[in-house]
Amino acid sequence: GSFIVTAGGTDTDHPIAGLNDITTYHVHFVSIDGAGNETVVETHTAITTDGTPPAVVTLSPSDGAVAIDISTNTFTITFDENVSTINLAPTGDEDRIRLFENGVMKEDIDRNDVTVGTDGSIIANGTSPTATITFQYDLLPYKTYHILVGSGVFEDAAQNIFPGLLAATDWNFNTSGVTVNNTSNNICSGSFQSLGNIVISENGVADFNDGDTQTLTLRLENTS
């Protein structure tokens, strides 16, 4: 773009819109004589700063994911640039990441908590675009979860602050049922083998009483 200052006039503040972040620009000061001849009298070079906050590229689990394994306790956000946590004590929920189960908060993590202890941790040190969030809370089967990320948790190298994931619909998922993993022996082939007790336990209070009628069925199938 260009602008004109008439002879004898001054223009000390002329904003230029539409510039890109972190880009080199050259500003030429040109004099024009009465005949219309142009002469470059001075040139200035400047590099614009980064004025754009980080943006989410991917979430893991993804938003709207179904049948997430209940053993999952580590979650990641991948941004479009390297990010770090804002290493200050929180002053409110805008400075925390919170986990909700069926609309009820189950755990919150301060933005400066980098160690898993009584609460989880948030790892983002500025050398990677991926932030890792670890919750202590154990997910339960057949529940709906969402994660809220406060607007004062992450920033980029230029201290542009990530505006957060503030709605329950921004990052939500549900969990699968209980999974029985890996029986190492095929107890139905060859000679019979003894099978120890099958123990089914509650993951939380009154899991088996959640609803009017609950039925638990054990079934033996021949998959050969």
Buried (B, 14 or more C-beta within 10 A) or exposed (E): EEEEEEEEEEEEEEEEEEEEEEEEEEEEEEEEEEEEEEEEEEEEEEEEEEEBBBEBEEBBBEBEBEEBEBEBBEBBBBBEBBBBBBEEEBEEBBBBBBBBBEEEEBBBBBBBBBEBEEBBBBBBEEEBBBBBBBBBBEBBBBBBBBBBBBBBBBBBEEEBBBBBBEEBEBBBBBBBEEEEEEEEEEEEEEEEEEEEEEEEEEEEEEBEEBEEEEEEEEEEEEEE
